[in-house]
Amino acid sequence: MKRMAKLFLTATLAAAAWPAAAQGELVLYCSVQEEWCRPMVAAFEKATGIKVLMTRKSSGEFYAQIKAEAANPKGDIWWGGTGDPHLQAAEEGLTDPYVSPRLDELQDWAVRQARAAQFRTVGIYAGALGYSFNTKELASRKLPEPKCWADLAKPIYKDDVQVANPNSSGTSYTMLATLVQLMGEPKAFDFLKAMHKNVNQYTKSGAAPARAAATGESLIGITFQHDAVTQAVSGAPVKIVSPCEGTGYEIGSMSIIKGAKNLANARKWYDWALSPEAQAIAAGVKSFQVPSNKKAPVPEQAPKLSQIKLIDYDFAKYGSSAERTRLLKKWDDEVSKLPK
Amino acid sequence: MTGSTAAALGLHRAGAAPHAALAAACAAALLGLLGGGFVAGTAASAFGPWHYAALLGLTLLFARSVARCGAFVGDVTVSAIVVTIAGLLLLFVFYPVGRSLVAALHDKEGNVALSLAAERLLSSDIWGLGCFGGGTTCGVAINSVVLATIVGLGTTLLGLVLALAAQRGGQRFSALYRLMAVLPIVTPPFVIALALVVLFGRTGVVTTTLNEWFDIPRTRWIYGLTGVTLAQLLTFTPIAFMILSGALAAVSPSLEEAAQTLRASRARVFRTVTWPLLRPALANSFLLAFVESLADFGNPVVLAGNYEVLSTKIFFAVAGAQHEPGRAAALATVLLAFTLLAFWLQQRWLGRASYVTVSGKGDAGVPAPLPTGLRRFCVGFAMAWIVFTLACYAVILVGGFVKDVGRGDMTPVVTHFAEGFGLAWQDGRPTFTGSAWDSFFTTIEVAAIAAPLTAIVGLLSAYVITRQQFVGRRAFEFLTLVAFAIPGTVIGVAYIVAFNVPPLELTGGLAILILCFVFRNMPVGVRAGIAALAQIDKSLDEASSTLRASTWRTLTKVVLPLLKPAIVATLIFSFTHAMTAVSAVIFLATAKYNLATVYIIGRVEAGEYPLAIAYSTVLIVFMLAVLLLVQAATGSVKLGRRSQAELITGH
């Protein structure tokens, strides 16, 4: 009994404080494809000598993770991925404001988005929304080429359109917000209801319809145009369409996580990632977005933003959580439940 | 159990008072240590090794004192097992999951909003019955239950047919059956679904051939309920096969022989003896398939099309464009309720009948052959199913070595493997240059550490549940099984929220991945153990106890050797499940500790199927090799019965 009581005392006393280890590197949350993340990390490590610990997940997954980790952040910088989750994080104060000295070098749309988010995020690339169709399928079925948004609601393309579910994919939410801004809300929902009859599947992932159009699983796939370009350069028989009415775009973004343990290094990455050299890496890994630095070379295959009728996308309004929740609920109630 | 109740229990025993005091002191210290840590949160530093040692010491001391007070029939070993495992479960399952499920009660600003919670739980998105005639779609909960019921019944039936063919249908194709049983278990998520798309998609190999030869129009039937059902049948039938085949092997032939001696026909023996003895295994198999189908994420993500199910809906409520943890928590609560209901129904169906067939008495018989018609049907059907399964795997194998199997570009290349698993000779030694090596090695490390821990925790729990009588036994059983019912996404997010801050700051490390796997896969160990122990007569333990062996000695010398098949099955299951789990770990993987499935899901998201398939091929080959090694090391277990050959030669 005495022995046990002694053991008890020892065990209780042993529970002394344990010091936490300090770190001196950069933890990068990367939300573009692995192929692009890796050369970025290698180039940054070479340029600065800072050791980068990189994890790749989609922007939605990282948003959820950063929010869950907020009490004790584990990441330093979150680079890439569509702008909405970045704006959402900015709105909730999960990210830190930072005005980079390179802000003057950026395209107008990138600066506007940064201002809207009180400099808690910044644009690193842009990609216009559009769709692609499988030329082989189209020819074999002797169908006319679709050119506009309105074409996608025509009965001749019944069961031939694929698009992601806006509840799960930022790409598709961008389409929803684009159509609302382009046509006005009532007309946009009329169009979506008409197109619903032609949609063969609302996929989970935003880029999946580009792949479906490339393989012929679906005739038409609505995605960001650069996703379709990636399929085209690897040899798929697809043609990319910028809808004649005009279209919206995403701004791939970058944010410094609030409470970053390596804040100085995070800012170094931030400035470096906005440089023309860093942004030139994308084209080498088959990513054909338009870079945000005016001096960065625009890849030849990239959809030319100057030739696309772009709408004046209101990132502040449609990136806000209230408006998104309202539109998604409306889409759920009025479109997704309709019979085919 | 708190110190005070322990004290109350122990009062009737002489000399129990100091033990009760010690128990109370231990409980208080444990609560103080953990509670103080959680209250301090980020203000204090994280627990170090000494803290954990202290926690363990205090827990064991508490268990000892409680036993000395008279709880657990005074058995210190049983008390230590129950108290330690229950403590771990409370800390690593109930605390994090409870914390995240409470989110269902909060609105976006974090205020408690009960009306919102009710609205979330009762919404027509979840419970709508529109598909039964309303012209709209059904709610996700209805969809999930329909799918899980079909898959549960289907896999059990298929598993039974395969098991009958393998165990009682002659020895001709035994290697094939074993391969069949093993293949889908070592298969990473997405792979079966991707193979089905390549075969039966609108531009799939089979679809195109049918279209060209017979003018059958191309359709999209594979996307939706049919496709997911098919994929899940392929994925989960082997589990049913393993369970039923094990149960068939354990059915005592002497019972069947007795029936035959009493002049029962083959059909009557099967119907009145074999079949009733299979009931626990059938129930287990249905339950596992039902629950696995509910929790499955990889197949619906690729194939469900517009057929929404709970698991994917939860994932996208967390990580999709909606960002609604409250909704995810409500959906997770529904999923949890279904799984618990399944467990409850299973308990009801099994009742309290005895299924003991392995006893201390000699049991030397030969299993009764099947009725001829049934045997032919089983073998024929089993062959067809095996051919179908193998076709799916052929697609995967080929897919890794050609340019793009999805687009029909069959130019042979090795670039997919070179990119992921490249090796180079640098500075006079081989260097792993492929981008997949890091995640590959981490995955193996995590799985190899988690598997034995899972087996130990699971089987010890099964032993005390089936063999010991103590207050709160049913509650303990419930505790051990409930982790299986929790959707992976919920576990993943719950673990980050709970273990990202001191005192238990575990995120970003190896430990959190291992803990996640151990407590997620442990219910399988418990079930395997319970099923195995239910067939082993308790008189064997009692004989050991009568001969004055301690509980520990009985456990290691009598029970463990008889449990070898269950141990091997649990080890294999937890190892392969740790290597192939996806939705739970997607939030836990980090740069230092990345996992294979997280790498693969990135590829699938990017539409890069070839590299995903190539990586999957490597994982399959590796896990197969491990399985063969395990089988070679453990050998197959013989239950002291004469073999066919011995019978013929008259031994």
HADDOCK unambig.tbl for C-alpha pairs under 7 A between the chains (distance, minus, plus):
assign (segid A and resid 8 and name CA) (segid B and resid 58 and name CA) 6.54 0.50 0.50
assign (segid A and resid 11 and name CA) (segid B and resid 54 and name CA) 4.46 0.50 0.50
assign (segid A and resid 11 and name CA) (segid B and resid 57 and name CA) 6.35 0.50 0.50
assign (segid A and resid 11 and name CA) (segid B and resid 58 and name CA) 6.73 0.50 0.50
assign (segid A and resid 12 and name CA) (segid B and resid 54 and name CA) 6.17 0.50 0.50
assign (segid A and resid 14 and name CA) (segid B and resid 50 and name CA) 5.84 0.50 0.50
assign (segid A and resid 14 and name CA) (segid B and resid 51 and name CA) 6.73 0.50 0.50
assign (segid A and resid 14 and name CA) (segid B and resid 54 and name CA) 6.36 0.50 0.50
assign (segid A and resid 15 and name CA) (segid B and resid 50 and name CA) 5.78 0.50 0.50
assign (segid A and resid 15 and name CA) (segid B and resid 51 and name CA) 4.54 0.50 0.50
assign (segid A and resid 15 and name CA) (segid B and resid 54 and name CA) 6.16 0.50 0.50
assign (segid A and resid 17 and name CA) (segid B and resid 45 and name CA) 6.85 0.50 0.50
assign (segid A and resid 18 and name CA) (segid B and resid 45 and name CA) 6.54 0.50 0.50
assign (segid A and resid 18 and name CA) (segid B and resid 46 and name CA) 6.70 0.50 0.50
assign (segid A and resid 18 and name CA) (segid B and resid 47 and name CA) 6.23 0.50 0.50
assign (segid A and resid 18 and name CA) (segid B and resid 48 and name CA) 5.22 0.50 0.50
assign (segid A and resid 19 and name CA) (segid B and resid 45 and name CA) 6.54 0.50 0.50
assign (segid A and resid 20 and name CA) (segid B and resid 45 and name CA) 6.45 0.50 0.50
assign (segid A and resid 20 and name CA) (segid B and resid 46 and name CA) 6.90 0.50 0.50
assign (segid A and resid 33 and name CA) (segid B and resid 606 and name CA) 6.81 0.50 0.50
assign (segid A and resid 53 and name CA) (segid B and resid 591 and name CA) 5.25 0.50 0.50
assign (segid A and resid 53 and name CA) (segid B and resid 592 and name CA) 6.93 0.50 0.50
assign (segid A and resid 54 and name CA) (segid B and resid 591 and name CA) 4.89 0.50 0.50
assign (segid A and resid 55 and name CA) (segid B and resid 590 and name CA) 5.60 0.50 0.50
assign (segid A and resid 55 and name CA) (segid B and resid 591 and name CA) 4.58 0.50 0.50
assign (segid A and resid 57 and name CA) (segid B and resid 602 and name CA) 6.79 0.50 0.50
assign (segid A and resid 60 and name CA) (segid B and resid 319 and name CA) 4.46 0.50 0.50
assign (segid A and resid 60 and name CA) (segid B and resid 320 and name CA) 5.42 0.50 0.50
assign (segid A and resid 60 and name CA) (segid B and resid 321 and name CA) 6.79 0.50 0.50
assign (segid A and resid 61 and name CA) (segid B and resid 319 and name CA) 4.64 0.50 0.50
assign (segid A and resid 64 and name CA) (segid B and resid 318 and name CA) 6.28 0.50 0.50
assign (segid A and resid 64 and name CA) (segid B and resid 319 and name CA) 5.76 0.50 0.50
assign (segid A and resid 65 and name CA) (segid B and resid 587 and name CA) 6.39 0.50 0.50
assign (segid A and resid 68 and name CA) (segid B and resid 493 and name CA) 6.97 0.50 0.50
assign (segid A and resid 68 and name CA) (segid B and resid 496 and name CA) 6.10 0.50 0.50
assign (segid A and resid 68 and name CA) (segid B and resid 497 and name CA) 5.15 0.50 0.50
assign (segid A and resid 69 and name CA) (segid B and resid 496 and name CA) 6.45 0.50 0.50
assign (segid A and resid 69 and name CA) (segid B and resid 497 and name CA) 6.34 0.50 0.50
assign (segid A and resid 69 and name CA) (segid B and resid 500 and name CA) 6.24 0.50 0.50
assign (segid A and resid 71 and name CA) (segid B and resid 501 and name CA) 6.97 0.50 0.50
assign (segid A and resid 72 and name CA) (segid B and resid 500 and name CA) 6.41 0.50 0.50
assign (segid A and resid 72 and name CA) (segid B and resid 501 and name CA) 5.96 0.50 0.50
assign (segid A and resid 166 and name CA) (segid B and resid 321 and name CA) 6.76 0.50 0.50
assign (segid A and resid 167 and name CA) (segid B and resid 320 and name CA) 6.17 0.50 0.50
assign (segid A and resid 167 and name CA) (segid B and resid 321 and name CA) 5.26 0.50 0.50
assign (segid A and resid 167 and name CA) (segid B and resid 322 and name CA) 5.71 0.50 0.50
assign (segid A and resid 168 and name CA) (segid B and resid 316 and name CA) 5.16 0.50 0.50
assign (segid A and resid 168 and name CA) (segid B and resid 320 and name CA) 4.01 0.50 0.50
assign (segid A and resid 168 and name CA) (segid B and resid 321 and name CA) 5.12 0.50 0.50
assign (segid A and resid 169 and name CA) (segid B and resid 320 and name CA) 5.81 0.50 0.50
assign (segid A and resid 169 and name CA) (segid B and resid 321 and name CA) 5.51 0.50 0.50
assign (segid A and resid 170 and name CA) (segid B and resid 321 and name CA) 5.44 0.50 0.50
assign (segid A and resid 201 and name CA) (segid B and resid 305 and name CA) 5.35 0.50 0.50
assign (segid A and resid 201 and name CA) (segid B and resid 306 and name CA) 5.84 0.50 0.50
assign (segid A and resid 202 and name CA) (segid B and resid 305 and name CA) 6.44 0.50 0.50
assign (segid A and resid 202 and name CA) (segid B and resid 306 and name CA) 6.05 0.50 0.50
assign (segid A and resid 203 and name CA) (segid B and resid 305 and name CA) 6.37 0.50 0.50
assign (segid A and resid 204 and name CA) (segid B and resid 301 and name CA) 6.76 0.50 0.50
assign (segid A and resid 205 and name CA) (segid B and resid 605 and name CA) 6.27 0.50 0.50
assign (segid A and resid 207 and name CA) (segid B and resid 606 and name CA) 6.65 0.50 0.50
assign (segid A and resid 208 and name CA) (segid B and resid 607 and name CA) 6.15 0.50 0.50
assign (segid A and resid 211 and name CA) (segid B and resid 607 and name CA) 6.02 0.50 0.50
assign (segid A and resid 215 and name CA) (segid B and resid 406 and name CA) 6.45 0.50 0.50
assign (segid A and resid 215 and name CA) (segid B and resid 407 and name CA) 4.79 0.50 0.50
assign (segid A and resid 216 and name CA) (segid B and resid 203 and name CA) 6.12 0.50 0.50
assign (segid A and resid 217 and name CA) (segid B and resid 201 and name CA) 6.73 0.50 0.50
assign (segid A and resid 217 and name CA) (segid B and resid 202 and name CA) 5.15 0.50 0.50
assign (segid A and resid 217 and name CA) (segid B and resid 203 and name CA) 5.65 0.50 0.50
assign (segid A and resid 325 and name CA) (segid B and resid 322 and name CA) 6.75 0.50 0.50
assign (segid A and resid 337 and name CA) (segid B and resid 136 and name CA) 5.57 0.50 0.50
assign (segid A and resid 337 and name CA) (segid B and resid 137 and name CA) 6.00 0.50 0.50
assign (segid A and resid 338 and name CA) (segid B and resid 136 and name CA) 5.93 0.50 0.50
assign (segid A and resid 339 and name CA) (segid B and resid 135 and name CA) 6.01 0.50 0.50
assign (segid A and resid 339 and name CA) (segid B and resid 136 and name CA) 5.38 0.50 0.50
